[in-house]
Amino acid sequence: FDLDSIAGSYSHSVFKIMMSGRVTWARMAFHGTDVLLRNSGVCQNGVIVPCTEQTDRVDNLITVDAHADYPLREWMTAGIGYGLTTNQSNGFTRINNQITSVVFFKHEAWVRATLRY
């Protein structure tokens, strides 16, 4: 498959609070042959009959996250953050005899404490 990607990040400190953000994009283009994909049962646009094998799947994986850290002590840091990941794809897959799109969104929020020794 082909992989193209780009990423950017930025960090900024305000008093003792360190804030960071990051954005990434990856384009994954999968190539295959009709013979190879016929056995997988993956059809273009999710159409089962007639099944035209999908040989040109492209996934766009986008990730955005931000977090902030605060030093409570010289050896301990507290932080919070949020992350969003999405896959925008023209691909389909078969799950339990059902054809479904492989587009998804994932939200993550976290709180952490870091101890240094």
Protein Blocks (a to p, Z undefined) as FASTA:
>chain_A
ZZddddddddddehjbccddddddddddddddfklmmmnopaehhiabdcdddfbbccdd
ddddddddddfblkbccdddddddddddfbdcdeehiacdfbdcdddddddddddZZ
